[in-house]
Amino acid sequence: MPKPDGSLTAVVVSGGKQYRVAPGDRILVDRLTAEPGSSVKIGRVLMLRDGSEIKVGTPAVEGLDVEAKVLAHSRGPRVETLRYKSKKRVRVHRGGRADLTAIEIIAIGGMKVATGTQDEEEESAPKTRKDTRRKPKSDEPAAKPEAKLEAKADTKTETKAESPKRAARAPKQKDAK
């Protein structure tokens, strides 16, 4: 979803649905006939916003298209519908999953992301990974996994041996009268 203060956004139509997009956005649209990794152009642009300038098409803005890259093909969530009428023998079960394509918006009308945004600054900075592994509390080396498993097995057998067994119930005697 593009930010409301973004300088370059557009409303496009794909598969009969409208999407508000900006360069760098990733969206799911109805299945497109393109291979993953290829580039597609979406020709129906209903509206373009570039800063304070807004172009609205009737019905589409002429000579403007959105370039996108196909990321992957997937399927949507399972949707089921049931119709049941009691005492009428009506039981209808229908369902299905939508075929979807994940795309990433590269450029709108040949214009890419505006310069000086935080996204470009973050991409240019080298990414380093923090060491999130837990360090041992003492200077001694960590215990081997086999020793830990043996220790756990010993504690289980001890607890079973120490736990008192339930006393057996004495059978009830019927009073003879």
N, C-alpha and C positions, 0 to 999 in steps of 0.2 A: 504494500500500500504506500503510495508516494506521500511525502510529507506535505502538509498544506502550504508551507512557506517555500516549497521547491520552486525553482525558477522555470523548469521545463517539464510540463506534464501534458498528456494527451488522453482523449477518450477514444478508444478503438473498438471495432466490432469484429469478433471472431466467433464463428459458429452460432450466430444469432444472439450472442450475449455481449454486453458492453463492459469494458474494463478501463479503469483509469490507471495509466501507467506512466512511469518516468524511467529514464535510462538507468540500468542497473537492477531494475525490479525483476523478480522471478514470479511467474504466475502459472496457474494450471488452466488450460483451455481444452475444448473438445479436441479429439484426436485429429492431428494433421498428417497429411501424407508426405512426410519428410523423415529422413534418417537422423538419428541422434548425432549431434556435432555439426549438422548442416545449418545453413542460414535461410531464413524465410522472411518474406516481406508481407506485412499486413497493410492492405491498400485502403481500407475504409477507416478514415480518421474523421470523427465527428466534430472534435473540438481540439484546439491547441492553445496552450497557455505558455507564454514565454515571458516570465517576469510579470509586468503589468499589462502586457499586450495579450489580447485574447482574440482568437479567430474561431468563428463558429461556421460550420459548413451547412449548406442547404442541399441535400442531406449530408454530404461529406465535403471536406476541404479538398479542393482540386490540387493535384500535383504534389500531394504530401503522402508519404508512407512511413511505416515504422519497421525498422529492421530488428529482427530477433534471431536468437540462436536456439536451436532445439537441444534441450538437455537430455530428456529421457521420455519414454512412453510408459505409462502406468495405468492402473485401473483404480477407479474411485471406490468409495465404501459400498458395501452390499446394502441394497434397498429392497425391502420386501413389503408387499401389500397383501392383506388377507381380507376376504369378504365372506361373512358367514351370516346366514339367516336361519334361525332356529325353526324347526318343524317344517321347513320348506325344501330340504335337501339341496341347499345352495352353499357350496364351499368352493371358493375361487382363490387360488394362491398364485400370485405373480411376483416376479422379482427380477433383479438384474444388477449389473455394475456398469458404471459409465467408463468408457475408454477415454483416457486423458493424455495430454501431452504437456510436459513441463517446458516452459520457454523462458529465456532471459532476454530482456529488452536491451539492445545494444545502442541504437540511435533512433531518434525521432526526427524525420525530415532531414537526415544527414547531420544533425547536431547531436553531439555526444554530451556527456556530463560537463557542466560548467566548471571552469578552473577555480582552484582555491577552496574546494570543499574539503571537509574533514575526511571523507572516504579516500581521496587520493593521497592525503598526507599519511593516513594509516597504512595504505598499500606500499608507499615508498619506504617507510620505516622497516628495518629488518625485524622479522618476527622471531622472538626467542621463546623457548618453552621453559617454564618454571619446573624445578625439580620438586614434585609433590610427593615423592616417596617418603615414608616415615623412617626416621633414623633410629637406631637402637639407643636405649636410655643410658646404657653403660658402655664402657670401652670394650667389653667382651664381644666376641662375634655372636651373631644370632644363632639360636639353636637350630639344628637340622630338622626338617619336616618329619623324618621318620621317628625321631625322639619324641616329638610332640604327639604323634599318633599313638605311640606306645604308652605315653603318660596318660592320654585320654582313655585308652583301653583299660589301664590299671585302675583308674578312678571309677570306671563303670562297674568293674567286677567287685570292687570294694563296697560300693554303695549297695549293690544287690545282696552281698553277703551280710552286711550290717543291718539291712532293713528287716524288721521282724515280720514273720509270716502271720497271716490272719489265723486266728484260732478257728478250728473247725467247729461247726455248730453241732450241738447234740440233737439227735432226733427227738421230736416232740412225742410225748407219751399220751395216749388217749386214756382218759379216765373211764373205767368201766363202772357203770351204774346200774 
